[in-house]
Amino acid sequence: MFLKIVSRIFTVIGALTVLLLILILCALIVGYLMIDRDIIFEENERFPSPDGRVDAVLMGYDAGATTSYSNSLYLVPSGFKITKWDVKIRDKYIPVFVADHIEGLEIQWIKAMLLEIRYNKARINKFCNQYMPLPNEYNYVVDVREIPIVTDKSLSKHNE
């Protein structure tokens, strides 16, 4: 009789523990999905490559009052629309250029597979000089060049 009662107590405790873990997991998932609901992630401009196979897409990112407006440049197959879920969850496409406090940004394809990013001043957080934007086409590599136009100082006034 005593063993039956103890067994039943452990069964109830085990079920409550599993239920509690499920509730905690659900709360974490909901929190994760809602944490960036006010973050703005929008396409600012699209630059098609000369051969029409790839687009350089300039995305704007604003996370609110405590952060600065940031720009990210992605290389994607022509016409592909980037969403924050592509970036956040699937990590399918990564930016080749991320910067904030940008002044005088210019993006230009020099020829197919050669892209130049020019700016007067910027705080660059990330730069990658080559990228393969087409799935399963490993010989299509875009060479990305980052060129400061102003040669004396590349930081914006905000960072001086």
C-alpha positions in Angstrom: 0.0 0.0 0.0 2.8 2.4 1.0 4.7 1.7 -2.2 1.6 2.3 -4.3 1.1 5.7 -2.7 4.8 6.6 -3.2 4.6 5.4 -6.8 1.5 7.5 -7.4 3.1 10.6 -5.9 6.2 10.3 -8.1 3.9 9.8 -11.1 2.1 13.0 -10.3 5.3 14.9 -9.6 6.8 13.6 -12.9 3.8 14.6 -14.9 3.8 18.1 -13.2 7.5 18.4 -14.0 7.0 17.6 -17.6 4.1 20.0 -17.8 6.2 22.7 -16.2 9.0 22.1 -18.7 6.6 22.3 -21.6 5.2 25.6 -20.3 8.6 27.1 -19.8 9.6 26.0 -23.3 6.4 27.6 -24.8 7.1 30.8 -22.9 10.7 30.9 -24.2 9.5 30.4 -27.8 6.8 33.1 -27.6 9.3 35.5 -26.0 11.9 34.8 -28.7 9.3 35.4 -31.4 8.0 38.6 -29.8 11.3 40.2 -28.7 11.9 41.9 -32.0 8.4 42.7 -33.0 9.2 46.5 -33.0 12.4 46.1 -35.0 12.3 47.6 -38.4 13.9 45.5 -41.2 13.2 47.0 -44.6 14.5 46.9 -48.1 15.9 50.4 -49.0 17.3 49.8 -52.5 18.1 47.0 -54.9 21.0 46.9 -57.4 20.7 44.2 -60.1 24.0 42.9 -61.4 24.9 43.5 -65.1 24.2 39.9 -66.0 20.8 39.9 -64.2 21.6 36.9 -62.0 22.2 38.6 -58.7 20.8 41.5 -56.8 22.7 43.6 -54.2 20.0 44.5 -51.7 20.5 47.3 -49.2 18.4 46.6 -46.1 17.8 49.1 -43.3 17.7 47.9 -39.7 16.4 49.9 -36.7 16.1 48.3 -33.3 14.9 51.3 -31.4 16.0 54.2 -29.3 19.1 52.6 -27.9 20.6 51.7 -31.2 21.6 53.6 -34.4 20.1 52.9 -37.8 22.1 50.3 -39.5 22.5 49.3 -43.2 23.2 45.8 -44.4 24.0 44.8 -47.9 23.0 41.3 -49.1 23.8 39.5 -52.3 20.9 37.3 -53.3 19.6 35.6 -56.5 17.8 38.0 -58.7 14.3 38.9 -57.5 14.6 37.2 -54.1 12.9 39.1 -51.3 14.7 39.1 -48.0 12.7 38.9 -44.8 14.0 39.1 -41.2 13.1 35.4 -41.0 15.6 34.6 -43.7 18.3 36.3 -41.8 17.3 35.5 -38.2 16.2 31.9 -38.4 17.5 30.2 -41.5 20.7 32.2 -41.7 20.4 31.6 -45.4 21.9 34.8 -46.5 24.5 36.8 -44.6 25.4 40.4 -45.3 28.6 41.3 -47.0 28.6 44.8 -45.5 27.1 46.1 -42.3 27.6 49.7 -41.2 25.9 52.5 -39.3 26.5 56.3 -39.2 27.0 56.2 -43.0 27.6 59.3 -45.0 27.6 59.3 -48.8 27.0 55.6 -49.5 27.2 54.5 -53.1 26.8 50.9 -54.3 27.7 50.1 -57.9 28.3 47.0 -60.0 31.4 47.5 -62.0 30.8 44.3 -64.0 29.1 41.0 -63.4 30.7 39.5 -60.2 32.4 42.8 -59.2 30.6 45.1 -56.8 32.0 48.3 -55.2 30.8 49.9 -52.0 31.9 53.5 -51.7 31.2 55.9 -48.8 32.5 59.2 -47.3 32.3 58.1 -43.7 30.9 55.1 -41.9 31.3 52.9 -38.9 31.7 49.4 -40.5 30.7 46.5 -38.3 31.2 43.8 -40.9 32.7 43.4 -44.4 33.2 40.3 -46.5 35.2 40.7 -49.8 33.7 37.7 -51.6 30.4 35.9 -51.6 28.7 33.0 -53.5 25.0 34.2 -53.7 23.7 31.5 -56.0 23.0 28.1 -54.4 25.0 25.2 -55.9 26.9 27.5 -58.3 30.3 27.6 -56.7 32.0 29.2 -59.6 29.8 32.3 -59.3 31.8 34.3 -56.7 31.1 38.0 -56.4 34.2 40.1 -55.5 33.1 42.9 -53.2 35.3 46.0 -52.8 34.9 48.5 -50.0 36.3 51.9 -50.9 36.3 55.0 -48.6 36.0 58.1 -50.7 37.3 60.5 -48.1 40.9 59.5 -47.4 41.7 61.5 -44.3 39.2 59.9 -41.9 36.5 57.4 -42.4 34.6 57.8 -39.1 31.4 59.9 -39.1 31.1 63.0 -36.9 29.1 60.9 -34.5 32.3 58.9 -33.7 34.8 61.7 -33.6 
